[in-house]
Amino acid sequence: MDQQKIRNVAIIAHVDHGKTTLVDQLFRHSGMFRDNQQVAERLMDSMDLERERGITISSKNGSYTYKDYHINIIDTPGHADFGGQVERVLRMADGAVLLVDAQEGPMPQTFFVVKKALAANLPILVVINKIDKPGARCEWVVDQVFDLLVRLNAPEETLDFPVVYASAKEGYAISDPKDPITAQPGMTVISDMIVNHVRPPSGSPDLPLQLQINTIDYSPYLGRLGIGKLVNGRISINTNVAVARRDGSIKPIRITKIFGFQADQQIPIESATTGQIVAVAGMDDVTVGVTFTDPDDPRPLPLIQIDPPTISMNFIPNDSPFAGQDGKFVTSRHLEDRLNRETLADVALQVEQLTDSIGFRVSGRGELHLSILIEKMRREGYEFQVTRPTVIMREEDGKTLEPYEELTVDVDEQYQGVVIEKLGKLKGILLDLQIENQMAKMKFKVPTRGLLGYRSQFMTDTRGMGVMNYVFAEWGPHAGEIQNRQNGVMVVKEPCTTVAYALFNLQDRGQLLLGPGIKVYQGQIIGEHCRTADLVVNPAKGKKLTNMRASGSDEAVILTPPLDMSLEDCIAYINDDELVEITPAAIRLRKKKDAKIRG
């Protein structure tokens, strides 16, 4: 393949600004699919969790042919919790296509991904997406992108960025937002922009082999596959290479299979040369960051530096009375093997064995990062318990520092007061307030601890109409004690099955989390008490029977629907003396065995 005809670009953007949809359209308009071929929406989001949540969790590789150019596309996650993915895959790119919503403009995660792209010295190509929105304001968004690059100290040549205007959903892109959309122009202007403004990959095929693994894939037939860009040299099937591992050691291996990319598919190829992005098989324990190099002249590339984790929680074997009823993998050994396997592919995750009890301390970038791991394990048949997330503190010059987030909130003007009040209690500081068209846009600096579990409270306070996004800001002084949850809980007195009559009498005492006909055990949490103290309850208490009947006394009870809490809600809800029990069939809240009931 001609190195000068290769273009490697990463698609970067804030969550839900249309990255994956844009990639779909680039593939479609390149002529890679037949006219009658059924192609799934959001083709690159291959995980069930990605399709359900509408977000990209792990980066994906794909490619298409435009004219005589081979364009490799790297679809990156937009959420900062998966920033470890963004940092790694940008090493494979020679340019970055920045997507920005034509109405919202740059958001907190936009700041995050652009900062990573500039750190990798990549040219920025801007696509203003969703121009078909009624509230689109393209000129304002371009100005905001320019201001963002200035704030990030971008070099002068980057400030003169090319701009294209698109609607990925409708499948068109144009050079000027004032151009009429008379005929479908397709996505050619984006492909032209990539070809003209992204440099071909550097390096020489005549130098010793250098291929650094940036992401991991898995094949049921070949095992683990390492994906990366050939920085220098050539590689072919059945050749011997050396692998420079993260600990500095060198391991000889034989390349058994090489794959290139066509659309979202991996295509077997015989060999590859400098500039190509490939997946290679041959090393069972391949990890992110290792370098495949020449055994006669090994030249390992610098290790990938990853931002440290900010949140940790304990994963412990399930010891509840219902333990072992649902899961296939329930022991501490099962947990250890699965968590260690995850760290091979996700270098932003850290796992340590607990010294004071059985279990593991798992550290990651944020609540979403860890909750996605928990959900993946649950669907795979694992059964375990997790503790409340805690923020990782830092000691510098005898002072305790903690991470702070920059929180951006968009709410209706009538809700700004309650949001400011609640965030004030969580040690949040209001940095900026702008009101436009009866919508308030506020910016806060808040300790990460204060935001644990705040999202559900925020949605309640804003009647589900608010939008909040945050990104890591800095390490700052410890903000003191923060009380996230004020109310106590309703705790089951003894094993039983919940009864509608008992729940009817309990619903005046607080918010129920379970309905009738559900088996519960002693210590399980079935609701939130309306007061700060915990309440021990009997949810199986039936109506006393008498031989007297009165009009209206036997009417059916009417229950308020129980609060339906997601996995993230449960993790954020619990206190330090409580646990979330995770099984393939259920998510339960419970008190720890040694916990004291708050009176």
Helices and strands as residue ranges (DSSP letters): G 3-5, E 6-13, H 19-29, H 48-53, E 60-66, E 69-75, G 80-82, H 83-89, G 90-92, E 95-101, H 108-119, E 124-129, H 138-151, H 156-159, E 163-167, E 172-174, H 188-197, E 210-219, E 223-232, E 234-236, E 240-244, E 250-254, E 257-262, E 265-269, E 271-273, E 277-281, E 291-293, E 311-317, H 332-345, E 350-353, E 360-364, H 367-379, E 384-386, E 390-391, E 394-396, E 399-412, G 413-415, H 416-425, E 429-436, E 439-447, H 448-451, H 454-461, E 467-477, E 489-492, E 496-497, H 500-506, G 507-509, E 510-512, E 519-520, E 524-529, E 535-537, H 567-573, E 578-582, E 587-591
